[in-house]
Amino acid sequence: MPVDYQQVPAEVTLAQPAATASFEEQYAQARALANAGQPTLALTAYDALLARAPGNVDVLLARGIVLSRLERWREAEADLQAAAKASPDYADVWFALGNLYQWQNQPARAADAYGRAAALRPSDAAILAAHARALRAMQTRPGNPEAANAAGYTWAAGLSGNWQEVGQTGGAGRRWNDQTLSVRHYGRRASIGFEALRAHRFDQTGRAWAIDAYAGLWQGAYANLRYQRAPGERLFPAHSGRVELVQSLCGGWEAALSDDVLGFDQRVNIYGASLGKYAGNFYLQLRHQKIVSAGAHSSGERLLGRWYYAGDGDSYLEMSANRGRSDDSLSLTGGAARSGGGGLAWVHYLSRDWGAKLGASVARSGANGTRERGLSVGLVRRW
């Protein structure tokens, strides 16, 4: 049961407000009863106040909080929703709604309410901390904040770029780069985004576009659906798609299954399974992938760790390490190759609306001594 007050000794009984008291005096006495740990008497006092001033937002808020303490969830939600409808710019109402949903183990609805409160009162540390806790409780997939309502915002736009150098050990490398421009709209239980992609590799340029959507399913679960089209069919597959299901588990754990289909001349399937764990401001995930195409297959593992150092669900430091093995019956290297690498990334929100990302990565394949070095940057604007 949610408790945010102290129980007074049983023999202590506060006087109920006199019938002749003014509205302000009666309201102060009702609050005193609530703060003194006598919710039943406080509820009676708030009922009398609403009889005098039906629809009073402050009284609806106060009675909703008391009903929440009594775990009378439906009545509490009705009062708080009525107060939010009457006064949508009242941050305290949205904060109380967030508490109500959090106590009922509804983190997605709690995050939405806290996000609205944070947008109205961006410097309130208690609201920001509550919002971050709700976002973590949602078990949102790392690297994909698109799965959740963006802190009360309804739109986000981003521009990112990646530069890589690929070459043999001890020799000169060849460079490639790619860029992504994205726009995303957020709803209460879903989001949908449009992406324009460009890549320049080895004197060739390719372009593609994609639609990427997230949708809430049952409690603690959501799905990611993606379709990508490349009319030129040069550096991108002509068609590609993705389906992923993420399910939160008990104790801060989450599991996910995915299938990426790449429509090259020979179809490629990338099957994935991951297990993650949230612990305070930290997240750890182990992901296994199996890549299957005609005549070849490969597999790999990636370990990812993330520290949300600001405690707000937005800014974090990330470290990753990966290894892989490929088997190709047509390969001149004996049909087997091993690879490995790692990366560092820093995501930081400079203000409520602007965020930036900086990352670096290295990789190496043992079969032919191929090495890769990469640098990535990104900028996000939300409103």
Backbone torsions as a table, in degrees:
resi	resn	phi	psi	omega
1	MET	NA	132.1	178.3
2	PRO	-67.3	129.3	-179.0
3	VAL	-132.6	123.2	175.4
4	ASP	-135.8	31.2	175.2
5	TYR	-146.2	166.9	-179.7
6	GLN	-106.5	136.7	179.7
7	GLN	-76.8	131.0	176.8
8	VAL	-86.5	159.2	178.6
9	PRO	-55.2	149.0	-174.9
10	ALA	-60.3	-31.5	-175.9
11	GLU	-77.4	-10.2	-179.6
12	VAL	-85.5	124.5	179.0
13	THR	-133.2	119.8	179.1
14	LEU	-82.8	143.4	-178.7
15	ALA	-67.5	139.0	175.0
16	GLN	-74.6	152.4	-176.0
17	PRO	-63.8	141.3	179.3
18	ALA	-71.3	149.8	-177.9
19	ALA	-63.6	-24.5	-176.3
20	THR	-91.1	0.3	-178.4
21	ALA	-67.8	151.7	176.7
22	SER	-71.5	167.9	179.7
23	PHE	-60.4	-44.2	-179.0
24	GLU	-63.7	-41.1	178.9
25	GLU	-66.2	-42.4	-179.9
26	GLN	-64.5	-37.7	178.7
27	TYR	-66.2	-41.9	178.9
28	ALA	-63.8	-39.1	179.3
29	GLN	-69.0	-36.7	177.2
30	ALA	-64.0	-42.3	177.9
31	ARG	-64.3	-37.5	178.3
32	ALA	-62.9	-40.5	177.4
33	LEU	-62.5	-43.5	-179.7
34	ALA	-64.1	-44.7	-178.5
35	ASN	-70.8	-22.5	179.4
36	ALA	-86.3	2.5	177.0
37	GLY	85.0	29.2	177.5
38	GLN	-123.4	70.5	-174.5
39	PRO	-63.4	-32.6	-178.8
40	THR	-65.5	-45.0	177.5
41	LEU	-66.7	-38.0	178.1
42	ALA	-62.9	-39.8	180.0
43	LEU	-62.4	-41.4	177.7
44	THR	-62.5	-40.0	179.3
45	ALA	-66.3	-41.0	178.9
46	TYR	-68.1	-34.4	175.5
47	ASP	-60.4	-42.2	179.5
48	ALA	-65.5	-37.6	179.0
49	LEU	-65.5	-40.7	179.4
50	LEU	-69.9	-26.1	174.2
51	ALA	-67.7	-32.7	177.9
52	ARG	-79.9	-34.5	-177.1
53	ALA	-138.1	77.5	-179.1
54	PRO	-57.4	135.1	177.1
55	GLY	81.9	5.4	178.1
56	ASN	-61.7	121.9	-172.1
57	VAL	-65.4	-41.9	-179.3
58	ASP	-63.2	-39.1	180.0
59	VAL	-71.5	-40.5	176.4
60	LEU	-59.9	-41.9	177.9
61	LEU	-62.2	-48.9	-177.7
62	ALA	-63.8	-42.6	180.0
63	ARG	-68.2	-35.9	177.1
64	GLY	-61.7	-38.4	177.8
65	ILE	-65.6	-43.4	179.4
66	VAL	-63.5	-43.9	178.5
67	LEU	-63.2	-33.0	176.1
68	SER	-64.7	-41.6	178.9
69	ARG	-62.8	-31.2	178.4
70	LEU	-85.6	1.6	-178.5
71	GLU	60.1	32.1	173.0
72	ARG	-95.3	74.3	-165.5
73	TRP	-60.9	-46.1	-176.1
74	ARG	-64.6	-42.2	178.9
75	GLU	-66.4	-40.0	179.3
76	ALA	-63.4	-44.4	-179.8
77	GLU	-63.8	-38.6	179.6
78	ALA	-61.7	-43.2	178.8
79	ASP	-64.8	-46.3	-176.2
80	LEU	-70.2	-37.2	176.5
81	GLN	-66.3	-37.4	176.5
82	ALA	-63.9	-39.9	178.3
83	ALA	-66.9	-40.2	178.8
84	ALA	-65.2	-37.8	179.3
85	LYS	-67.4	-39.5	-179.1
86	ALA	-74.0	-32.5	-177.0
87	SER	-139.4	76.9	-175.0
88	PRO	-66.4	-12.9	179.1
89	ASP	-98.7	15.3	-178.6
90	TYR	-93.6	101.7	-173.9
91	ALA	-61.8	-36.9	-178.1
92	ASP	-61.5	-33.6	179.2
93	VAL	-65.8	-45.8	179.6
94	TRP	-66.3	-34.7	177.3
95	PHE	-65.1	-41.8	177.9
96	ALA	-65.2	-38.2	175.7
97	LEU	-63.5	-40.7	176.8
98	GLY	-59.4	-43.3	177.3
99	ASN	-61.5	-43.3	179.9
100	LEU	-57.7	-48.2	-178.4
101	TYR	-70.7	-35.0	179.2
102	GLN	-65.1	-41.6	178.5
103	TRP	-65.2	-24.9	178.4
104	GLN	-93.4	9.7	179.6
105	ASN	60.5	46.6	174.5
106	GLN	-120.8	72.7	-171.9
107	PRO	-63.0	-31.6	-179.0
108	ALA	-65.9	-44.5	178.7
109	ARG	-70.2	-34.6	177.4
110	ALA	-64.7	-43.8	-179.8
111	ALA	-62.5	-37.5	178.9
112	ASP	-64.6	-45.4	-179.6
113	ALA	-67.0	-44.5	177.8
114	TYR	-62.7	-36.9	179.0
115	GLY	-62.6	-39.9	176.7
116	ARG	-64.3	-40.3	178.0
117	ALA	-65.1	-40.3	-179.5
118	ALA	-65.6	-36.6	178.7
119	ALA	-65.9	-30.5	179.7
120	LEU	-84.2	-29.3	-178.0
121	ARG	-135.7	74.5	-170.5
122	PRO	-69.6	-14.1	-178.2
123	SER	-101.2	5.5	-178.1
124	ASP	-82.0	111.0	-175.3
125	ALA	-64.5	-37.6	-178.7
126	ALA	-64.7	-41.3	179.1
127	ILE	-66.4	-44.6	-179.3
128	LEU	-62.6	-40.6	179.4
129	ALA	-66.9	-41.9	178.4
130	ALA	-63.6	-39.8	179.0
131	HIS	-64.0	-42.1	179.1
132	ALA	-63.4	-41.0	178.7
133	ARG	-63.0	-40.4	179.6
134	ALA	-65.9	-40.1	178.3
135	LEU	-63.1	-41.7	178.5
136	ARG	-66.5	-36.9	179.7
137	ALA	-65.9	-23.8	177.9
138	MET	-70.4	-12.9	-177.7
139	GLN	58.8	42.4	179.5
140	THR	-61.6	138.1	-178.1
141	ARG	-62.3	128.0	-179.6
142	PRO	-57.2	141.4	179.3
143	GLY	79.6	-1.6	-178.5
144	ASN	-133.5	68.1	176.1
145	PRO	-64.3	-9.9	177.1
146	GLU	-60.5	-19.3	-177.2
147	ALA	-72.7	-15.9	-177.2
148	ALA	-119.6	158.4	172.8
149	ASN	-61.5	131.0	-170.6
150	ALA	-82.7	73.8	171.8
151	ALA	54.4	37.1	179.3
152	GLY	89.4	-6.0	178.0
153	TYR	-84.6	156.9	179.6
154	THR	-114.0	-12.3	179.2
155	TRP	-136.5	151.5	172.9
156	ALA	-149.1	144.3	177.0
157	ALA	-133.4	144.6	-178.0
158	GLY	-144.4	152.7	174.9
159	LEU	-135.0	125.5	-178.7
160	SER	-135.8	155.1	178.7
161	GLY	-141.7	150.7	-179.0
162	ASN	-136.2	133.5	178.8
163	TRP	-124.0	130.7	-178.2
164	GLN	-132.6	149.3	173.7
165	GLU	-121.4	126.2	-177.5
166	VAL	-123.0	131.6	179.5
167	GLY	-169.3	177.3	177.2
168	GLN	-84.4	151.7	178.9
169	THR	-59.2	126.2	179.8
170	GLY	84.3	-2.0	-179.6
171	GLY	-117.5	174.5	178.8
172	ALA	-72.5	146.4	-178.4
173	GLY	-101.1	161.1	175.0
174	ARG	-109.7	143.1	-173.1
175	ARG	-107.0	148.3	168.6
176	TRP	-140.1	164.2	179.3
177	ASN	-148.7	156.5	175.3
178	ASP	-148.0	154.0	-178.2
179	GLN	-135.1	150.5	178.0
180	THR	-136.0	128.8	173.9
181	LEU	-112.9	127.8	-174.8
182	SER	-134.8	150.3	173.1
183	VAL	-136.8	133.4	-176.3
184	ARG	-135.8	140.6	176.0
185	HIS	-113.1	135.0	-177.1
186	TYR	-108.2	137.4	170.2
187	GLY	-114.9	-169.8	-177.8
188	ARG	-69.6	-39.0	-176.2
189	ARG	-127.4	11.8	-178.1
190	ALA	-158.6	164.8	172.9
191	SER	-147.1	154.2	177.8
192	ILE	-139.9	137.1	-176.2
193	GLY	-131.9	154.0	174.9
194	PHE	-118.3	136.0	-178.3
195	GLU	-127.9	140.1	170.9
196	ALA	-114.5	125.2	-174.1
197	LEU	-118.8	143.5	176.8
198	ARG	-138.2	140.2	178.1
199	ALA	-139.0	142.0	176.8
200	HIS	-129.5	111.8	-176.1
201	ARG	-138.7	125.0	173.5
202	PHE	52.4	51.3	176.2
203	ASP	68.2	16.4	174.7
204	GLN	-122.2	147.7	178.7
205	THR	-124.6	134.2	177.9
206	GLY	-131.4	154.2	179.6
207	ARG	-135.3	152.0	178.7
208	ALA	-155.1	164.6	173.1
209	TRP	-133.3	157.4	-175.8
210	ALA	-147.5	149.9	169.8
211	ILE	-115.0	126.8	-173.4
212	ASP	-129.2	122.8	-174.5
213	ALA	-130.0	146.6	172.5
214	TYR	-122.5	140.5	-179.2
215	ALA	-140.9	131.6	174.3
216	GLY	-71.1	140.2	179.3
217	LEU	-110.4	-121.1	174.0
218	TRP	-81.6	-177.4	-175.8
219	GLN	-57.6	123.5	176.2
220	GLY	79.5	11.6	-177.7
221	ALA	-132.1	147.7	173.3
222	TYR	-150.5	163.9	-178.5
223	ALA	-124.8	148.9	174.2
224	ASN	-117.1	124.0	177.9
225	LEU	-121.9	134.2	-176.9
226	ARG	-141.9	139.4	172.6
227	TYR	-131.3	133.2	-179.0
228	GLN	-128.8	139.3	-178.1
229	ARG	-130.9	133.6	177.5
230	ALA	-126.3	98.1	-176.8
231	PRO	-59.5	-34.5	-176.8
232	GLY	-76.3	-23.6	179.3
233	GLU	54.2	41.0	-178.9
234	ARG	-100.5	-75.4	-179.0
235	LEU	-94.7	-17.4	177.8
236	PHE	-108.5	152.4	173.0
237	PRO	-64.9	149.9	-178.7
238	ALA	-57.5	-43.4	177.0
239	HIS	-136.4	143.7	172.6
240	SER	-151.1	155.9	-178.2
241	GLY	-149.9	166.0	-178.5
242	ARG	-147.0	139.0	172.1
243	VAL	-132.9	127.7	177.7
244	GLU	-140.6	139.9	176.0
245	LEU	-119.8	127.5	179.5
246	VAL	-118.3	132.4	-178.5
247	GLN	-131.0	125.5	174.5
248	SER	-78.0	147.0	-179.0
249	LEU	-120.8	-178.8	-179.0
250	CYS	-72.5	154.0	173.1
251	GLY	71.4	23.9	179.0
252	GLY	83.9	9.7	178.8
253	TRP	-90.0	155.1	172.6
254	GLU	-144.3	152.3	178.7
255	ALA	-131.9	151.7	-178.9
256	ALA	-145.7	146.8	173.3
257	LEU	-129.0	141.5	-177.1
258	SER	-147.0	160.1	173.9
259	ASP	-143.8	118.8	173.6
260	ASP	-105.7	131.1	179.4
261	VAL	-115.0	122.6	-179.8
262	LEU	-111.7	120.2	-175.1
263	GLY	-90.6	63.3	171.2
264	PHE	-78.7	-173.1	176.4
265	ASP	-54.9	-38.3	171.0
266	GLN	-112.0	126.5	-176.8
267	ARG	-62.6	138.6	178.3
268	VAL	-122.7	131.0	174.6
269	ASN	-113.4	132.8	175.4
270	ILE	-115.7	105.9	179.6
271	TYR	-94.1	135.0	-177.6
272	GLY	-132.2	148.8	174.2
273	ALA	-144.1	135.8	-177.8
274	SER	-140.4	156.4	175.8
275	LEU	-134.7	127.0	-177.7
276	GLY	-127.9	162.0	-177.5
277	LYS	-142.9	126.7	173.3
278	TYR	-97.5	134.9	177.0
279	ALA	-144.8	101.6	-176.6
280	GLY	62.5	-126.0	178.8
281	ASN	-92.2	17.6	-177.8
282	PHE	-119.2	151.5	176.7
283	TYR	-139.8	137.8	179.3
284	LEU	-132.6	134.9	-178.2
285	GLN	-139.5	137.6	172.9
286	LEU	-116.9	125.5	-176.3
287	ARG	-125.0	134.0	176.7
288	HIS	-113.5	136.2	178.9
289	GLN	-128.2	144.5	174.6
290	LYS	-129.0	122.7	-176.6
291	ILE	-107.5	122.8	-173.6
292	VAL	-126.0	130.4	172.6
293	SER	-145.2	174.4	-178.2
294	ALA	-62.1	119.4	176.0
295	GLY	80.6	1.1	-178.3
296	ALA	-152.7	153.1	172.2
297	HIS	-155.0	155.6	178.4
298	SER	-148.1	164.6	179.8
299	SER	-144.7	161.9	-179.6
300	GLY	-164.7	163.3	176.9
301	GLU	-130.1	146.0	175.9
302	ARG	-133.2	131.8	174.8
303	LEU	-109.4	124.3	-176.8
304	LEU	-124.4	134.6	176.1
305	GLY	-127.6	141.3	-177.1
306	ARG	-138.8	137.7	177.9
307	TRP	-119.6	115.0	176.6
308	TYR	-85.6	80.1	-169.1
309	TYR	-66.0	-26.1	-179.7
310	ALA	-88.5	-10.6	179.2
311	GLY	68.5	18.4	-176.7
312	ASP	-112.4	5.0	179.2
313	GLY	77.7	-1.5	-178.2
314	ASP	-109.5	-54.4	-173.7
315	SER	-91.1	136.5	-179.1
316	TYR	-159.3	162.0	169.4
317	LEU	-110.2	139.7	-174.8
318	GLU	-132.8	139.9	174.9
319	MET	-131.1	138.0	179.9
320	SER	-138.1	152.3	175.7
321	ALA	-141.6	142.8	-178.0
322	ASN	-143.2	158.8	174.1
323	ARG	-148.0	154.0	-178.0
324	GLY	-151.3	165.1	177.1
325	ARG	-141.7	134.3	177.5
326	SER	-123.5	147.1	178.1
327	ASP	-131.1	120.4	-177.4
328	ASP	-133.7	117.9	-177.1
329	SER	-65.2	-19.2	-179.8
330	LEU	-97.9	1.2	-176.2
331	SER	-71.1	144.1	176.8
332	LEU	-84.4	-1.9	-178.0
333	THR	-102.3	24.2	177.1
334	GLY	90.8	4.6	175.5
335	GLY	83.2	3.4	-178.5
336	ALA	-139.2	140.4	177.4
337	ALA	-147.8	146.0	178.4
338	ARG	-119.9	149.4	-178.7
339	SER	-144.1	164.4	177.9
340	GLY	-165.2	164.5	-179.9
341	GLY	-179.8	-172.2	-179.3
342	GLY	-166.1	171.9	-179.0
343	GLY	-158.4	159.7	175.3
344	LEU	-128.5	143.7	178.2
345	ALA	-145.3	147.1	177.8
346	TRP	-131.1	121.2	176.0
347	VAL	-115.5	126.3	-177.4
348	HIS	-141.7	132.2	176.2
349	TYR	-92.5	117.3	-177.2
350	LEU	-73.2	-25.9	177.6
351	SER	-154.0	-172.5	178.2
352	ARG	-60.2	-33.6	-169.7
353	ASP	-106.0	-21.4	-172.4
354	TRP	-115.4	130.6	176.5
355	GLY	-131.8	156.8	-178.6
356	ALA	-138.7	155.2	178.9
357	LYS	-135.9	139.9	176.1
358	LEU	-134.9	129.7	-178.0
359	GLY	-142.6	159.0	177.2
360	ALA	-144.1	147.7	-178.1
361	SER	-147.2	156.1	174.5
362	VAL	-138.1	149.9	178.2
363	ALA	-152.9	157.3	-179.2
364	ARG	-152.7	138.7	176.1
365	SER	-109.6	128.4	-176.6
366	GLY	-77.5	-16.8	-174.8
367	ALA	-69.3	-44.8	-177.1
368	ASN	-128.4	12.7	176.8
369	GLY	71.8	19.3	179.3
370	THR	-69.8	135.7	176.6
371	ARG	-125.5	151.5	178.0
372	GLU	-134.2	141.5	172.6
373	ARG	-132.9	136.7	-175.5
374	GLY	-137.0	153.0	175.5
375	LEU	-136.3	134.9	-179.6
376	SER	-133.4	146.8	176.4
377	VAL	-137.9	154.6	178.7
378	GLY	-155.6	157.1	179.1
379	LEU	-138.5	135.4	-178.7
380	VAL	-127.0	137.6	174.1
381	ARG	-127.1	128.7	178.9
382	ARG	-128.8	152.7	-178.5
383	TRP	-154.1	NA	NA
